[in-house]
Amino acid sequence: MGDGDVTSGRRAVPRVVAHRGASADHPEHTMAAFTAAIAEGADAIECDVRLTKDQHLVCLHDRTVERTSDGVGAVSELDLADLSAMDFGSWKAGVPASVVVLDELIELVRGAARPVQLFIETKHPVRFGALVEQKLVAALHRHGVGRGPQGIASANSVDDAPVVVISFSGSAVWRVGRNAPQVPTVLLGEASHLLGGGAATAVRARGIGPSVASLRERPDTVARARQAGRFTYCWTVDSEADFALCCGLGVDYIATNHPARARAWLTGA
């Protein structure tokens, strides 16, 4: 595994994932947040996606737009044109910002001067159900980032994957694995759920994504995942103590709202 110890399968240096972009300093899910994350040295960018009424994938976390825009309404009941007329930046930065369509983010990442991975979370339950993953897989294929060598991607190949799909929904993870087996997937959840009952195995997830709170309670999660051939993605890690915990345990990917600060912790700067 890249950046890891090939004798033990343990990663020597974790990869920093910018959670909703550099969202501590910029409005989440905006181009400002995403471009700042790349500039700050993030190894990967994480985004949430939802389908609009006219079936465009947009980068938004909440079911409704009230918290992060000057508009009102549920994303699934608004057309892209409706969302495009809203301001998604002034609430935090005082500077207007437009909604980001997933295609725009993929193009940004693909055009970066260095390799940057994209972690895409699909939100459920939603009114569109399986159509979300259907549209997502189609978008990945359209951009040439959803196709790869024949066969199933392994945990050890995740570093080379341009896109990783993550979700709290086991059904969503299973759908992506069935329709795009070369795209690595992560089942999100609390450690007790991920370790018990074979949840990740049932949906063929390549990785598991515990919260940092549950990782504090179940630090054996990382080693058990590694023994099962899975990589680990931990969210959302914003304190130096939690970051050190993840590094000590050998977490592969650490999601944070502070990518620049996380890179400084890694280098000791």
Secondary structure, DSSP 8 states (H G I E B T S, - for coil): -TTEETTTTEESS-EEEEETTTTTTS-TTSHHHHHHHHHTT-SEEEEEEEE-TT--EEE--SSBSTTTSS--SBGGGS-HHHHHTS-SSHHHHSS-----BHHHHHHHHHTSSS--EEEEEE--S-TTTTHHHHHHHHHHHHTT-S--SSS---GGGGGG-SEEEEES-HHHHHHHHHH-TTS-EEEEE-HHHHHSTTHHHHTT-SEEEEBHHHHHH-THHHHHHHHTT-EEEEB---SHHHHHHHHHHT-SEEEES-HHHHHHHHHT-
